[in-house]
Amino acid sequence: LWDNTRYFSSEMRRLGFDIGHSQTPIVPVMLGDAGLAKEFSRSLFENGVFAVAIAFPTVPRGMARIRVMNTAAHSRSDLDQGLAVFERVGRKLGVIG
């Protein structure tokens, strides 16, 4: 689980995503805007990745995010597939360059 979390987190940072400072296997992808977070989550789902948008009142206004829950059952191939989708959606929505 922790190997998967470290790998996913380091690759998300390398891609240019703000993943905050989580100390758990749940990796937040900080987006700020609730509408953007919902659109991002929907686009991920349409591309085969399930990751939930979290917004106010669950988190403070302006702190909306995508919540990624890695598991020990994910293979490196699973993680790489998810990372590729995050990169594609992130570029499409202007979250990363």
C-alpha positions in Angstrom: 0.0 0.0 0.0 2.7 2.5 1.0 4.8 1.6 -2.0 1.9 2.3 -4.3 1.1 5.6 -2.5 4.7 6.8 -2.7 4.9 5.9 -6.4 1.6 7.5 -7.3 2.3 10.6 -5.3 5.8 11.1 -6.7 4.5 10.7 -10.3 1.6 13.1 -9.7 4.1 15.7 -8.4 6.4 15.1 -11.4 3.4 15.7 -13.7 2.8 19.0 -12.0 -0.2 18.3 -9.8 -0.6 19.9 -6.4 -1.2 16.9 -4.1 -1.0 18.7 -0.8 0.7 17.2 2.2 -1.3 14.0 3.0 0.2 11.6 5.5 -2.2 8.8 4.5 -2.7 6.6 1.4 -5.5 8.9 0.3 -3.9 11.4 -2.1 -5.7 14.7 -2.6 -5.4 16.4 -6.0 -5.9 20.0 -5.0 -8.0 22.0 -7.6 -9.6 24.8 -5.5 -12.8 25.3 -7.6 -15.7 23.0 -6.9 -17.0 23.1 -10.4 -13.5 22.2 -11.8 -13.2 19.3 -9.3 -16.6 17.9 -10.4 -15.7 18.2 -14.1 -12.3 16.6 -13.4 -13.9 13.7 -11.6 -16.5 13.2 -14.3 -13.8 13.2 -17.0 -11.7 10.7 -15.1 -14.7 8.4 -14.8 -15.4 8.7 -18.5 -11.8 7.5 -19.0 -12.0 4.6 -16.7 -10.8 6.0 -13.4 -13.0 6.4 -10.4 -11.9 9.3 -8.1 -14.3 11.4 -6.2 -14.6 15.2 -6.2 -14.7 16.6 -2.6 -16.0 20.2 -2.1 -17.7 22.4 0.5 -19.0 21.6 3.0 -16.8 18.5 3.3 -13.7 20.8 2.9 -13.5 24.6 3.2 -14.6 26.7 0.2 -11.8 27.1 -2.3 -10.2 23.8 -1.2 -12.0 21.4 -3.6 -10.1 18.4 -4.6 -10.1 15.0 -6.1 -9.7 12.2 -3.6 -7.5 9.3 -4.9 -7.6 6.1 -2.8 -4.7 3.8 -3.7 -4.8 0.2 -2.5 -2.3 -2.6 -2.1 -4.2 -4.5 -4.8 -3.3 -1.9 -7.5 -0.6 -3.2 -9.8 2.1 -0.8 -11.2 0.2 -1.1 -14.5 -3.0 0.0 -12.8 -1.2 3.0 -11.3 0.4 3.9 -14.7 -2.9 3.7 -16.4 -4.5 6.0 -13.8 -1.5 8.4 -14.1 -1.9 8.5 -17.8 -5.6 9.4 -17.5 -4.9 12.1 -14.8 -2.3 13.6 -17.1 -4.6 13.6 -20.1 -7.5 15.1 -18.2 -5.2 17.5 -16.3 -3.9 18.9 -19.6 -7.3 19.1 -21.2 -8.7 21.1 -18.3 -5.7 23.3 -17.9 -4.7 22.1 -14.5 -1.2 21.1 -15.6 0.9 22.4 -18.5 
